Amino acid sequence: FCTPCLQECLKPKKPVCGVCRSTLSAGSRALDLEKQIETTETTCNGCNKKMFLSKMRSHAASCSKYQSYIMEGVKAVTKEPLHSTRSFPNRFTFPCPYCSEKNFDQEGLVEHCKALHSMDAKQVVCPICASMPWGDPNYRSANFMEHLQRRHRFSYDTFVDYDADEDDMMAQVLMRSLRDK
């Protein structure tokens, strides 16, 4: 889990498991899950060595054949980079939609707008969303400040590979799930 998702699971008065949504108790360990991880055997997709799930993470980090297996999957879904100029705006720096001051990174834009425009009710286009391949450069947010705080607490670039073809990626995942049993 990423930290924000884990924090959401732990936020309620009765925290819940991120997988099964059962109630969590402070300080208690998931002994049944630990036992299952310690006793379930698996096979490395790289070298075909059998081991318990509890050993897989450390094995995968040192197994060159497993690393090659992962890279095969990455190469299968990565598009060739375009040699021409990209047809979408810069996703690294943004102008302020209120005062047009330029060259803010995402965090800088959020801080700038909080400091100088928190009371501005003018409907504006979010320059961060407009820079995304799926973004609508004409969509005006009714409450831009709330939008910034809800949608832009992290950078999309951390989680999205813009050069990967989604259809190829899904086909690769399905193919590997059938092959890997």
LINWO-V953649 format. One record per residue. N is the residue number from 1. OMEGA is omega in degrees with one decimal (NA if undefined). NEAR is the number of other C-alpha atoms within 12 Angstrom. D_CENTER is the distance of its C-alpha to the mean C-alpha in whole Angstrom. Layout:
n->[N	N]
omega->[OMEGA	OMEGA]
near->[NEAR	NEAR]
d_center->[D_CENTER	D_CENTER]
//
This chain:
n->[1	2	3	4	5	6	7	8	9	10	11	12	13	14	15	16	17	18	19	20	21	22	23	24	25	26	27	28	29	30	31	32	33	34	35	36	37	38	39	40	41	42	43	44	45	46	47	48	49	50	51	52	53	54	55	56	57	58	59	60	61	62	63	64	65	66	67	68	69	70	71	72	73	74	75	76	77	78	79	80	81	82	83	84	85	86	87	88	89	90	91	92	93	94	95	96	97	98	99	100	101	102	103	104	105	106	107	108	109	110	111	112	113	114	115	116	117	118	119	120	121	122	123	124	125	126	127	128	129	130	131	132	133	134	135	136	137	138	139	140	141	142	143	144	145	146	147	148	149	150	151	152	153	154	155	156	157	158	159	160	161	162	163	164	165	166	167	168	169	170	171	172	173	174	175	176	177	178	179	180	181]
omega->[171.8	-176.0	-179.6	179.6	178.7	178.8	177.1	179.3	-176.4	-176.7	-175.2	177.6	174.7	-178.8	-177.8	175.9	-180.0	-178.6	-172.6	178.8	175.6	-176.9	177.9	175.5	-179.1	175.2	-179.2	-179.3	178.0	-174.0	179.8	177.9	176.7	-179.8	-180.0	178.8	-179.6	-173.7	-179.6	179.8	176.9	179.0	176.8	179.9	178.7	-173.2	179.6	177.3	178.0	179.0	175.4	179.4	-177.7	-179.2	-172.0	-176.5	-179.6	177.7	-177.8	-179.4	-176.6	-176.8	-177.8	178.6	176.9	178.1	177.8	178.3	179.2	-178.4	174.7	179.2	179.2	-179.3	-177.6	-175.8	-178.3	177.7	172.4	178.9	179.0	179.2	178.6	178.9	-179.8	-174.5	178.3	-176.9	176.6	179.9	-177.0	176.2	-173.1	172.5	173.6	-179.0	179.7	-172.8	178.1	172.1	-169.8	171.1	173.0	166.6	-174.9	179.8	180.0	178.6	179.1	-179.6	179.4	-178.5	176.6	-175.8	-171.4	-172.2	-174.5	-178.9	-178.3	-176.9	-178.7	177.9	-177.1	175.4	178.0	-178.3	178.7	179.5	-178.5	-179.3	-178.8	179.8	-179.2	-175.4	177.1	-176.7	179.5	-177.3	179.3	-179.3	179.8	178.7	-173.6	-178.3	177.5	177.9	179.4	-175.4	179.8	-170.8	-171.5	175.1	177.9	-179.9	177.6	-178.0	177.8	-171.7	-173.5	172.8	-175.5	-179.9	179.6	177.5	-174.0	180.0	177.5	-179.6	-179.9	178.4	179.0	179.2	179.6	180.0	-179.6	-179.9	176.8	-177.4	-175.4	179.8	NA]
near->[11	12	13	14	14	17	15	18	23	21	17	14	12	15	20	21	24	20	13	11	15	14	19	21	14	13	8	10	12	16	11	12	16	15	15	15	19	17	15	18	18	24	22	30	27	24	20	18	19	17	22	21	23	21	21	26	18	14	25	25	16	16	20	16	19	24	20	19	21	22	15	19	24	22	18	24	23	21	18	13	13	11	8	8	9	14	12	20	21	23	25	23	21	31	29	31	33	26	16	17	17	19	20	23	23	32	23	24	35	34	20	26	32	21	13	18	25	21	15	19	17	18	20	29	28	36	38	43	32	24	26	24	21	14	18	18	20	14	18	20	24	16	22	33	33	22	24	33	20	13	20	25	21	20	21	20	18	11	10	14	19	23	20	21	20	18	14	19	23	17	16	24	20	15	15	18	13	10	10	16	11]
d_center->[10	8	11	11	11	13	15	15	17	19	20	23	27	26	23	21	20	16	17	21	21	24	26	25	28	27	28	29	27	26	29	29	25	26	29	28	25	29	31	28	29	27	27	25	24	25	29	29	30	31	29	28	24	25	26	23	20	23	25	21	21	25	25	26	26	23	21	23	22	18	19	21	18	16	19	20	17	17	19	22	21	24	27	27	26	23	23	21	21	20	16	17	20	21	24	25	26	29	31	29	29	27	24	22	18	16	17	21	21	20	22	25	25	25	28	30	29	28	31	31	31	31	28	26	23	20	20	16	16	19	17	14	16	16	17	21	23	25	24	25	23	26	25	23	22	21	18	17	17	15	13	12	12	9	9	7	8	6	3	6	10	12	15	14	16	14	18	18	15	16	20	19	17	20	22	21	21	25	26	24	26]
//
